Amino acid sequence: MSRFTSRSPSREQASAAALAASELLEVLWGRGQEAARSAEVSPSQLRALLVLEKQEGTNLRTLAEALASRPPAVSRLCDRLEAMGLAERGPSATSRREVELRLSLRGRVLLEEYRAARSRDVTATLEQMEPADVAKLAAGLEAFHAAFARRAADEGGPSVRDDSVADSA
C-alpha cells in the first residue's frame, strides 16, 4: 500500500520516497558487501575499485577527481588496495611520469561477488512486489536516471553511463 494519500504524488512526496528508497538500498549494499567477503574493504576502497573498473588504466589524479578526494589520500588508498591484492599499479603507456591503476583478478572477483550478493537481495525484494508495481518502479527509475543525466549535462557535471552503478557504493 502506498504512503501517498492522493493518486498523483507531489514532487516533495516523490523526493521523500526516493530518499527512503536510497536509504534502503544503502542497507542492501552494506549487506551485499558483507556477504561478498568484502567486509575487509571499506566503503571508500569499494568506491575506488568501482572507479578502476569503469576507468581501467586511470592515473592517481583522475581517480582522486572521481572520488572527490586529494591525491595524497588516494595514493595511500591505492597502497592499501595494492597490498590487499585488489589493484595493481604499472607504468603508463603514454607518460613515463605517470602510473596507471588497474583492478587485479582478485579485485574483479570481489566486485563480482559483491554484485551477486546485491542482486540476490534486490531480486528477493522485488519478488515481494506485484508485477505491475515492478513495471512502474522500472519506468520511474529509468525516468529518474534520464532526468539526472540531463541535469548533469546541463550543469556540466559528471555523466552517468547506462551501465554504471551511478557510483553505487
C-alpha positions as CSV (number, residue, x, y, z in Angstrom):
1,M,0.0,0.0,0.0
2,S,1.3,3.4,-0.9
3,R,2.1,6.1,1.6
4,F,0.7,8.7,-0.8
5,T,-2.7,10.0,0.1
6,S,-3.6,11.1,-3.5
7,R,-3.4,9.3,-6.8
8,S,-0.6,11.7,-8.1
9,P,2.2,12.2,-5.6
10,S,3.7,15.6,-5.3
11,R,7.4,16.2,-6.1
12,E,8.0,16.5,-2.3
13,Q,6.4,13.1,-1.7
14,A,8.3,11.6,-4.6
15,S,11.5,13.1,-3.2
16,A,10.8,11.7,0.2
17,A,10.1,8.2,-1.3
18,A,13.3,8.4,-3.4
19,L,15.3,9.3,-0.3
20,A,13.7,6.5,1.7
21,A,14.5,4.0,-1.1
22,S,18.1,5.2,-1.3
23,E,18.5,4.6,2.4
24,L,17.1,1.1,1.9
25,L,19.5,0.5,-1.0
26,E,22.4,1.6,1.2
27,V,21.4,-1.1,3.7
28,L,21.2,-3.7,0.9
29,W,24.6,-2.5,-0.4
30,G,26.1,-2.9,3.0
31,R,24.7,-6.4,3.4
32,G,26.0,-7.2,-0.1
33,Q,29.4,-6.0,0.9
34,E,29.4,-8.2,4.0
35,A,28.1,-11.3,2.1
36,A,30.7,-11.0,-0.6
37,R,33.7,-11.4,1.7
38,S,34.5,-7.8,1.1
39,A,33.8,-6.8,4.7
40,E,37.6,-6.1,4.9
41,V,37.1,-3.5,2.2
42,S,36.0,0.0,3.4
43,P,33.3,1.9,1.5
44,S,36.0,4.3,0.1
45,Q,38.1,1.3,-1.1
46,L,35.0,-0.2,-2.7
47,R,34.2,3.1,-4.5
48,A,37.8,3.2,-5.7
49,L,37.5,-0.3,-7.1
50,L,34.3,0.6,-8.9
51,V,36.0,3.6,-10.5
52,L,39.0,1.5,-11.5
53,E,36.7,-1.0,-13.1
54,K,34.9,1.7,-15.1
55,Q,38.1,3.7,-15.9
56,E,40.7,0.9,-16.5
57,G,44.2,2.3,-16.6
58,T,43.4,5.6,-14.8
59,N,46.0,7.6,-13.1
60,L,46.0,8.9,-9.4
61,R,44.9,12.4,-10.3
62,T,41.9,11.2,-12.3
63,L,41.0,8.7,-9.6
64,A,41.2,11.5,-7.0
65,E,38.9,13.6,-9.0
66,A,36.4,10.8,-9.4
67,L,36.4,10.1,-5.7
68,A,36.3,13.9,-4.8
69,S,39.4,13.3,-2.7
70,R,43.0,14.6,-2.6
71,P,45.8,12.8,-4.4
72,P,47.9,12.0,-1.2
73,A,44.9,10.3,0.4
74,V,44.1,8.5,-2.9
75,S,47.8,7.4,-3.1
76,R,47.5,5.9,0.4
77,L,44.2,4.3,-0.5
78,C,45.8,2.7,-3.6
79,D,48.7,1.5,-1.4
80,R,46.2,-0.4,0.7
81,L,44.3,-1.8,-2.3
82,E,47.6,-3.0,-3.8
83,A,48.7,-4.5,-0.5
84,M,45.4,-6.4,-0.4
85,G,45.9,-7.7,-3.9
86,L,42.9,-5.9,-5.3
87,A,44.6,-3.3,-7.5
88,E,47.8,-3.1,-9.4
89,R,50.0,-0.2,-10.5
90,G,52.0,-0.1,-13.6
91,P,53.8,2.3,-15.9
92,S,51.6,4.5,-18.1
93,A,51.7,3.8,-21.8
94,T,51.5,7.5,-22.6
95,S,53.7,9.1,-20.0
96,R,56.8,7.9,-18.2
97,R,56.0,10.1,-15.2
98,E,52.5,8.6,-14.6
99,V,51.3,5.4,-13.1
100,E,48.3,3.5,-14.3
101,L,45.9,1.8,-11.9
102,R,44.1,-1.4,-12.7
103,L,42.0,-3.9,-11.0
104,S,43.7,-7.2,-10.2
105,L,42.0,-10.5,-10.8
106,R,41.2,-10.7,-7.1
107,G,39.6,-7.2,-7.3
108,R,37.4,-8.3,-10.2
109,V,36.3,-11.4,-8.3
110,L,35.5,-9.3,-5.2
111,L,33.3,-6.9,-7.3
112,E,31.5,-9.9,-8.9
113,E,30.8,-11.4,-5.5
114,Y,29.6,-8.0,-4.3
115,R,27.2,-7.5,-7.2
116,A,25.9,-11.1,-7.0
117,A,25.0,-10.6,-3.3
118,R,23.4,-7.2,-4.0
119,S,21.4,-8.7,-6.9
120,R,20.1,-11.5,-4.8
121,D,18.9,-9.1,-2.1
122,V,17.2,-6.7,-4.7
123,T,15.6,-9.6,-6.6
124,A,14.3,-11.1,-3.3
125,T,12.7,-7.7,-2.5
126,L,11.3,-7.3,-6.0
127,E,9.7,-10.7,-5.8
128,Q,7.6,-9.4,-2.9
129,M,6.1,-6.8,-5.2
130,E,3.2,-7.0,-7.6
131,P,4.3,-7.3,-11.3
132,A,2.5,-4.0,-12.1
133,D,4.4,-2.3,-9.3
134,V,7.7,-3.7,-10.5
135,A,6.9,-2.3,-14.0
136,K,6.1,1.1,-12.5
137,L,9.2,1.1,-10.5
138,A,11.4,0.3,-13.5
139,A,9.7,3.0,-15.6
140,G,10.2,5.5,-12.7
141,L,13.8,4.6,-12.2
142,E,14.5,4.9,-15.9
143,A,12.9,8.4,-15.9
144,F,14.8,9.4,-12.8
145,H,18.1,8.3,-14.5
146,A,17.3,10.2,-17.6
147,A,16.4,13.3,-15.7
148,F,19.7,13.1,-13.7
149,A,21.7,12.6,-17.0
150,R,20.0,15.7,-18.5
151,R,20.7,17.8,-15.3
152,A,24.3,16.6,-15.2
153,A,24.8,17.5,-18.8
154,D,23.2,21.0,-18.3
155,E,25.4,21.6,-15.3
156,G,28.5,20.2,-17.0
157,G,28.8,17.7,-14.2
158,P,29.8,14.0,-14.4
159,S,27.6,12.0,-16.8
160,V,26.1,8.7,-15.8
161,R,26.5,5.9,-18.3
162,D,23.8,3.3,-18.8
163,D,26.0,0.5,-17.5
164,S,27.2,2.5,-14.5
165,V,26.0,1.9,-10.9
166,A,25.8,5.7,-10.5
167,D,28.7,5.2,-8.2
168,S,26.5,3.0,-6.1
169,A,28.9,2.2,-3.4
